[in-house]
Amino acid sequence: MSGKTPLIGLTRDEIAAALQSVDVPLHQIRMRLTQLWHWLYVRGVSSFDDMLNISDKLRKNLIEHFSITRPKIIAEQISNDGTRKWLLRFPSFGAENPVEIETVYIPGEERGTLCISSQVGCLLNCSFCYTGTQRLVRNLTAEEILTQLLIARDCLGDFPDINTPGVIVPRKRRKISNIVMMGMGEPLYNFDAVKKALLIASDREGLSLSRRRITLSTSGVVPEIFRVGKEIGVMLAISLHAVNDELRNTLVPLNKKYPLAELIKACRNYPGLSNARRITFEYVMLKDINDSIEDAQRLVTLLKGIPAKINLIPFNSWLGTSYQCSDWKQIECFADVINKAGYASPIRKPRGRDILAACGQLKSQSKQFKIGQLQDQKIGV
């Protein structure tokens, strides 16, 4: 690691303090902050040399003390359906080997969605999820979360040309219009970094993504759910997958700590909850496990009164799993019960299965550090 302070992922106040620490005159701080923010998040530059309206002297100062680099792309795979998956490498905290994560872009006719990771690996061990077979290595920093978005926009040509200063890409032409915190890891066990990254992503003078186009998915870290609505204000998704504690304890072991009654109560109290800001409940369809008509009826009862959408996710298989995807006809029957109860229940079309980029299929080869290398990382459940 260079020892330089990364500017990406810092708040405006933190960047202002950083500039002051390297003797940028106090009366220039506000102007320089505005310039940096624009270059980083509107123009998407990854080199101080490209910041054309900043003097050579200041650029040299910035280069000496700060970094704005991207992670390294180790591999890119493109699915038959156009889905893209990047394997990205980040520096480690003094360990011999750097860490790697996967990020996925899903193109659509009306939107383009980037699925972002919040941790290297995952500690929740959901039994149907391939990511859960990789032990947690560490949390990602706000910088590492944000640079997944920046590098994806680089690859997709989603930033304006720096040589056309009067042109900014219109929203309707953006390839990435939505982001979902549904990649590797549990976002609410890395709350502070995720919060910083998403607030920067939704800043109107920068990346300018609408908070209604940002969705955070959690397996049910109940104490942090209210904070998501209050402090971040994005859309909430709950990785549900079962309608009783006995089964959910197996599928989502976190349920043993935060059982369904507590989770559903937290959802009912989610700030800003309304028909216009519904909670999405994700329900993976597992053959002969959770896909009966009785399960559908219990699901409707469980969520009664909550403004909600229920995403039915055909199980995406992986080598070594004992689960099978529900039959398509059974998924449709399940959806009919939910629809008749007044809930939208779209069946998520599997994307990127051929490159292991579908829901629950992300994983990297990074190994868990020794305890001493994790002493500064808050990773405990």
Order of alpha helices (4+ residues) and beta strands (2+ residues): beta-alpha-alpha-alpha-beta-beta-beta-beta-beta-beta-beta-alpha-beta-alpha-beta-alpha-beta-alpha-alpha-beta-alpha-beta-alpha
